[in-house]
Amino acid sequence: MRIYQVGGSVRDELLGLAVQDRDWVVVGADPREMERLGFRPVGADFPVFLHPQTHEEYALARTERKTGPGYKGFAFHAAPDVTLEQDLARRDLTINAMARAEDGALIDPHGGAADLKARVLRHVSAAFAEDPVRILRVARFAARLGFAVAPETLALMRRMVEAGEADALVPERVWQEIGRGLMEAAPSRMLAVLAECGALARILPELDRALGRPGAAGSLAARLDRAAARALGLPVRFALLVLDLDAAHAAALAARVNAPGDCRDLAAIAIRERELARVETGGDAQSTLALLERVDAFRRPERLERLVEVAECDAAAGPGRAFASRADLVPALAAARAVDGGELAREFPDDIPGAVRRARLAAIAALQPPTGH
């Protein structure tokens, strides 16, 4: 039995990045031997085991064979006679198809180390085309590492899209990769790669159409990369992703990929407030309080913070885009929340809501500079 460190941890070590998790491949063993050594089986589709002390994943070396469409159409074969080289050959990219032996020697049959130095994402073999999730993974790795996609890999991805492989992707897998890609260092790179291979039009058609408008792609890239530079959360980044869509198209996109509720809610609020900002004069106490009430800021102040973050990143994409001001709204919310509802209830028992609202308006107005001379 021989054990090898494989995949992403080897890649990240060569890049000098921090390694979060290590994966291992075991050659020359079977499930019974792994269990005898104290490993706990956890794999549903193929033999994967957790180490009894470290709880890291150890998978038996395996091969795979395409049996049907989509990412689930595979049959796996794991046996003691499967070699490390056979296991590495089934992987997606050369930079993910490297291993380290127990003595530290690098095993790199597909030139992954050279591609790391050249900053290129290149598929291992024609078997790449058998799994459409790999289209999304390439785009996500481009967003994470900033690498270029090899021309032959991009051409293969285009052929996969044209053959309808991307249509077999289920919402959960699409969201898993899109959500992770949005949280990478350069999320706009993910979208650029998906657009270049034609996959964006198949999995996020509303967004693909919106990006066809002059200047739309550049402004989206600017606001997404601004959010990444500020390390903002996923709901903010999703709202920025769909901010150029109308409410109906944004909701349709979110439903198709099963986006989480907090992402959908913030996106809907941001789109609505951006649209309202185009027709409202704003700046007075009435409009400020109305916005705070619409976003439920008195019960959920964190939602206002997220909205302001969206607006700030949108403003970074070009002049005249800000639709919510931190300098106006955060102090206004603090002043309005400081209103003593209990005292007003005792003073105006027959009109508590009206009294509270009037007091909040007065508190907000007191913050705003007088108009005129």
C-alpha positions as CSV (number, residue, x, y, z in Angstrom):
1,M,0.0,0.0,0.0
2,R,1.4,3.4,-1.0
3,I,-0.1,6.8,-0.1
4,Y,0.3,10.1,-2.1
5,Q,-0.7,13.7,-1.4
6,V,-2.7,14.8,-4.4
7,G,-4.5,17.6,-6.1
8,G,-5.1,21.1,-4.8
9,S,-2.8,21.0,-1.8
10,V,0.1,20.0,-4.0
11,R,-0.8,22.9,-6.4
12,D,-1.1,25.4,-3.6
13,E,2.2,24.4,-1.9
14,L,4.0,25.0,-5.2
15,L,2.3,28.4,-5.5
16,G,3.3,29.3,-2.0
17,L,-0.3,29.5,-0.8
18,A,-1.7,28.4,2.5
19,V,-3.0,24.9,2.4
20,Q,-6.4,24.4,4.0
21,D,-7.1,20.8,3.4
22,R,-5.0,17.9,2.1
23,D,-6.3,15.1,0.0
24,W,-4.7,11.7,-0.3
25,V,-4.8,8.8,-2.8
26,V,-4.1,5.3,-1.6
27,V,-2.7,2.8,-4.2
28,G,-2.7,-1.0,-3.6
29,A,-5.4,-1.2,-1.0
30,D,-9.1,-2.2,-0.8
31,P,-11.9,-1.0,1.4
32,R,-11.5,-3.9,3.9
33,E,-7.8,-3.1,4.5
34,M,-8.6,0.6,5.0
35,E,-11.3,-0.2,7.6
36,R,-8.9,-2.7,9.3
37,L,-6.4,0.2,9.7
38,G,-9.1,2.3,11.4
39,F,-10.2,4.5,8.4
40,R,-13.9,5.4,8.4
41,P,-15.7,5.0,5.1
42,V,-17.6,8.1,3.9
43,G,-17.8,8.0,0.1
44,A,-21.2,7.5,-1.4
45,D,-20.1,7.0,-5.0
46,F,-16.6,5.6,-4.7
47,P,-14.4,4.5,-1.8
48,V,-13.3,7.5,0.3
49,F,-12.2,7.3,4.0
50,L,-11.4,9.6,6.8
51,H,-8.1,9.2,8.6
52,P,-8.7,8.1,12.2
53,Q,-6.6,10.9,13.7
54,T,-6.4,13.8,11.2
55,H,-9.9,13.2,9.6
56,E,-8.4,14.1,6.2
57,E,-9.8,12.3,3.2
58,Y,-8.1,9.3,1.7
59,A,-9.5,7.9,-1.5
60,L,-8.6,4.7,-3.2
61,A,-7.0,5.2,-6.6
62,R,-9.7,4.9,-9.2
63,T,-10.6,5.2,-12.9
64,E,-13.9,6.4,-14.3
65,R,-15.9,5.7,-17.4
66,K,-18.6,7.9,-19.0
67,T,-22.0,6.1,-19.0
68,G,-24.5,8.9,-19.6
69,P,-25.0,12.6,-20.0
70,G,-24.1,15.3,-17.4
71,Y,-21.8,15.2,-14.5
72,K,-23.5,12.2,-12.9
73,G,-23.1,9.9,-15.8
74,F,-20.0,8.0,-14.7
75,A,-19.0,4.5,-13.5
76,F,-16.1,4.3,-11.2
77,H,-13.6,1.5,-10.7
78,A,-11.4,1.4,-7.6
79,A,-9.2,-1.6,-7.0
80,P,-5.7,-2.4,-5.7
81,D,-4.3,-2.7,-9.3
82,V,-5.3,0.9,-10.3
83,T,-2.1,3.0,-10.5
84,L,-1.4,6.5,-9.4
85,E,-0.9,7.6,-13.0
86,Q,-4.3,6.2,-14.0
87,D,-5.9,8.1,-11.1
88,L,-4.2,11.4,-12.0
89,A,-5.1,11.0,-15.7
90,R,-8.9,11.3,-14.9
91,R,-8.4,14.8,-13.2
92,D,-9.5,18.0,-14.8
93,L,-6.5,20.3,-15.1
94,T,-2.8,19.7,-15.2
95,I,-2.2,21.9,-12.2
96,N,-4.6,19.6,-10.2
97,A,-3.0,16.4,-11.5
98,M,0.2,16.4,-9.5
99,A,1.1,14.3,-6.5
100,R,3.8,14.0,-3.8
101,A,5.2,10.7,-2.7
102,E,5.8,9.9,0.9
103,D,9.5,10.8,0.4
104,G,8.4,14.3,-0.9
105,A,9.2,13.6,-4.6
106,L,6.9,15.4,-7.0
107,I,5.0,13.2,-9.4
108,D,3.9,15.4,-12.4
109,P,3.0,13.3,-15.5
110,H,1.1,16.0,-17.2
111,G,3.3,19.1,-16.8
112,G,1.3,20.8,-14.1
113,A,4.3,22.5,-12.5
114,A,5.3,24.0,-15.9
115,D,1.7,25.3,-16.4
116,L,1.8,26.8,-12.9
117,K,4.9,28.8,-13.8
118,A,3.3,29.8,-17.1
119,R,0.1,30.7,-15.3
120,V,-2.0,28.6,-17.7
121,L,-5.1,26.4,-17.1
122,R,-4.9,23.4,-19.4
123,H,-7.0,20.2,-19.4
124,V,-5.3,16.9,-18.8
125,S,-7.0,14.8,-21.5
126,A,-10.0,14.6,-23.9
127,A,-11.9,13.1,-20.9
128,F,-12.3,16.6,-19.6
129,A,-15.2,16.9,-22.0
130,E,-17.1,14.2,-20.2
131,D,-18.0,16.4,-17.2
132,P,-19.7,19.8,-17.8
133,V,-18.9,20.9,-14.2
134,R,-15.4,21.3,-15.4
135,I,-16.4,24.3,-17.5
136,L,-17.4,26.1,-14.3
137,R,-14.3,24.9,-12.4
138,V,-12.0,26.3,-15.1
139,A,-13.8,29.7,-14.8
140,R,-13.6,29.6,-11.1
141,F,-9.9,28.8,-11.1
142,A,-9.4,31.7,-13.5
143,A,-11.1,33.9,-10.9
144,R,-9.0,32.5,-8.1
145,L,-5.6,32.4,-9.7
146,G,-5.8,35.0,-12.5
147,F,-4.4,32.4,-14.9
148,A,-5.1,32.4,-18.7
149,V,-7.1,29.5,-20.2
150,A,-5.0,27.5,-22.7
151,P,-6.4,28.0,-26.3
152,E,-7.0,24.3,-26.8
153,T,-8.9,24.1,-23.4
154,L,-11.1,27.0,-24.3
155,A,-11.8,25.5,-27.7
156,L,-12.8,22.2,-26.0
157,M,-15.1,24.1,-23.6
158,R,-16.8,25.8,-26.6
159,R,-17.4,22.4,-28.2
160,M,-18.9,21.1,-25.0
161,V,-21.3,24.0,-24.8
162,E,-22.3,23.6,-28.4
163,A,-22.9,19.9,-27.8
164,G,-25.3,20.7,-25.0
165,E,-23.2,19.4,-22.1
166,A,-23.8,22.7,-20.2
167,D,-27.5,22.1,-20.4
168,A,-27.2,19.0,-18.2
169,L,-25.9,21.0,-15.3
170,V,-28.2,20.9,-12.3
171,P,-28.9,24.1,-10.3
172,E,-27.1,23.0,-7.2
173,R,-23.8,22.4,-9.0
174,V,-24.1,25.6,-11.0
175,W,-24.7,27.6,-7.8
176,Q,-21.9,25.8,-5.9
177,E,-19.3,26.9,-8.5
178,I,-20.8,30.3,-9.3
179,G,-21.1,31.1,-5.6
180,R,-17.5,30.0,-4.9
181,G,-16.3,31.9,-8.0
182,L,-18.0,35.1,-6.8
183,M,-16.0,34.8,-3.6
184,E,-12.6,34.6,-5.4
185,A,-10.1,37.4,-5.8
186,A,-11.2,38.4,-9.3
187,P,-14.8,37.3,-9.8
188,S,-15.1,39.1,-13.1
189,R,-12.6,36.7,-14.6
190,M,-15.0,33.9,-14.0
191,L,-17.7,35.7,-16.0
192,A,-15.3,36.5,-18.8
193,V,-14.3,32.9,-19.2
194,L,-17.9,31.7,-19.2
195,A,-18.9,34.3,-21.7
196,E,-15.9,33.5,-24.0
197,C,-16.8,29.8,-24.2
198,G,-20.5,30.4,-24.6
199,A,-21.5,28.9,-21.2
200,L,-22.8,32.1,-19.7
201,A,-25.6,32.3,-22.3
202,R,-26.7,28.8,-21.3
203,I,-26.5,28.9,-17.5
204,L,-27.2,32.6,-16.8
205,P,-28.9,33.9,-20.0
206,E,-30.4,37.0,-18.4
207,L,-27.0,38.1,-17.3
208,D,-25.5,37.3,-20.7
209,R,-28.1,39.5,-22.5
210,A,-27.5,42.3,-20.0
211,L,-23.7,42.2,-20.6
212,G,-24.4,42.8,-24.3
213,R,-25.2,46.4,-23.7
214,P,-22.4,49.0,-24.2
215,G,-20.3,49.4,-21.1
216,A,-22.2,46.8,-19.1
217,A,-19.4,44.2,-18.9
218,G,-16.8,46.8,-17.7
219,S,-19.1,48.3,-15.0
220,L,-20.0,44.8,-13.7
221,A,-16.3,43.8,-13.6
222,A,-15.4,47.0,-11.7
223,R,-18.1,46.6,-9.0
224,L,-17.5,42.9,-8.5
225,D,-13.7,43.3,-8.2
226,R,-14.3,46.3,-5.9
227,A,-16.3,44.0,-3.6
228,A,-13.6,41.4,-3.8
229,A,-10.9,43.9,-2.9
230,R,-13.0,44.9,0.2
231,A,-13.6,41.2,1.1
232,L,-17.4,41.8,1.1
233,G,-19.8,38.8,1.6
234,L,-21.6,36.6,-0.9
235,P,-25.0,38.4,-0.7
236,V,-23.4,41.7,-1.6
237,R,-21.5,40.1,-4.5
238,F,-24.6,38.4,-5.8
239,A,-26.6,41.6,-5.7
240,L,-23.8,43.3,-7.7
241,L,-23.9,40.5,-10.2
242,V,-27.6,41.0,-11.0
243,L,-27.8,44.7,-10.4
244,D,-28.2,45.6,-14.0
245,L,-31.2,43.3,-14.4
246,D,-34.8,44.2,-13.8
247,A,-36.5,42.6,-10.8
248,A,-38.2,39.9,-12.8
249,H,-35.1,38.7,-14.6
250,A,-33.0,38.8,-11.5
251,A,-35.6,36.7,-9.7
252,A,-35.7,34.2,-12.6
253,L,-31.9,33.9,-12.6
254,A,-31.8,33.4,-8.8
255,A,-34.5,30.8,-8.9
256,R,-32.8,28.8,-11.7
257,V,-29.6,28.4,-9.8
258,N,-31.2,28.1,-6.3
259,A,-29.4,31.1,-4.9
260,P,-29.8,31.3,-1.1
261,G,-32.5,33.4,0.4
262,D,-30.2,36.1,1.8
263,C,-28.7,36.6,-1.7
264,R,-32.1,36.8,-3.4
265,D,-33.5,39.3,-0.8
266,L,-30.6,41.7,-0.9
267,A,-30.5,41.6,-4.7
268,A,-34.2,42.4,-4.9
269,I,-33.8,45.3,-2.5
270,A,-30.8,46.7,-4.2
271,I,-32.5,46.6,-7.7
272,R,-35.6,48.3,-6.3
273,E,-33.7,51.0,-4.5
274,R,-31.5,51.7,-7.5
275,E,-34.6,52.1,-9.7
276,L,-36.3,54.4,-7.1
277,A,-33.2,56.5,-6.8
278,R,-33.6,57.4,-10.5
279,V,-37.0,59.0,-10.0
280,E,-36.9,60.3,-6.4
281,T,-35.3,63.5,-5.5
282,G,-34.1,62.1,-2.2
283,G,-32.1,63.8,0.5
284,D,-35.0,65.0,2.7
285,A,-36.1,63.3,6.0
286,Q,-39.3,61.9,4.4
287,S,-37.4,60.0,1.7
288,T,-34.7,58.9,4.0
289,L,-37.1,57.5,6.5
290,A,-39.1,55.8,3.7
291,L,-36.0,54.0,2.5
292,L,-35.2,52.9,6.1
293,E,-38.7,51.5,6.4
294,R,-38.6,49.8,3.0
295,V,-35.5,47.8,3.8
296,D,-36.8,47.0,7.3
297,A,-33.7,48.7,8.8
298,F,-35.2,49.2,12.3
299,R,-35.5,45.4,12.8
300,R,-32.6,44.4,10.5
301,P,-29.9,47.1,10.6
302,E,-27.4,44.7,9.0
303,R,-29.5,44.7,5.9
304,L,-29.0,48.5,5.5
305,E,-25.2,47.9,5.9
306,R,-25.3,45.4,3.1
307,L,-27.3,47.7,0.9
308,V,-24.8,50.5,1.5
309,E,-22.0,48.2,0.5
310,V,-23.7,47.4,-2.7
311,A,-24.2,51.1,-3.5
312,E,-20.6,51.9,-2.7
313,C,-19.3,49.2,-5.1
314,D,-21.8,50.3,-7.7
315,A,-20.5,53.9,-7.3
316,A,-17.0,52.7,-7.8
317,A,-18.0,51.5,-11.3
318,G,-18.7,55.0,-12.5
319,P,-19.8,58.5,-11.6
320,G,-23.4,59.2,-10.6
321,R,-24.2,55.6,-9.7
322,A,-24.6,55.8,-5.9
323,F,-28.1,55.1,-4.8
324,A,-27.6,54.8,-1.1
325,S,-25.2,56.9,1.0
326,R,-23.5,55.6,4.1
327,A,-23.0,59.2,5.3
328,D,-26.7,59.9,5.1
329,L,-28.3,56.6,6.0
330,V,-26.2,55.2,8.9
331,P,-26.5,58.3,11.1
332,A,-30.1,58.7,10.1
333,L,-30.9,55.1,11.3
334,A,-29.0,55.7,14.6
335,A,-30.9,58.9,15.2
336,A,-34.3,57.4,14.4
337,R,-33.6,54.3,16.5
338,A,-32.7,56.5,19.5
339,V,-36.3,57.7,19.6
340,D,-37.9,56.6,22.9
341,G,-41.0,54.7,21.8
342,G,-42.0,53.9,25.4
343,E,-42.2,57.6,26.3
344,L,-44.1,58.5,23.2
345,A,-46.6,55.7,23.9
346,R,-47.3,57.2,27.3
347,E,-47.7,60.7,25.8
348,F,-49.7,59.7,22.7
349,P,-51.5,56.4,23.7
350,D,-54.1,56.9,20.9
351,D,-51.5,57.4,18.1
352,I,-48.4,55.6,19.0
353,P,-47.3,54.7,15.4
354,G,-47.9,58.3,14.2
355,A,-46.0,59.8,17.2
356,V,-43.0,57.5,16.7
357,R,-42.9,58.2,13.0
358,R,-43.1,62.0,13.6
359,A,-40.3,61.8,16.1
360,R,-38.1,59.8,13.8
361,L,-38.7,62.3,11.0
362,A,-37.7,65.1,13.4
363,A,-34.6,63.2,14.5
364,I,-33.5,62.6,10.9
365,A,-34.3,66.2,9.9
366,A,-32.1,67.5,12.7
367,L,-29.1,65.8,11.1
368,Q,-29.6,67.4,7.7
369,P,-28.3,70.8,6.9
370,P,-30.9,73.5,6.3
371,T,-31.7,74.4,2.7
372,G,-31.7,77.9,1.3
373,H,-30.3,81.0,3.0
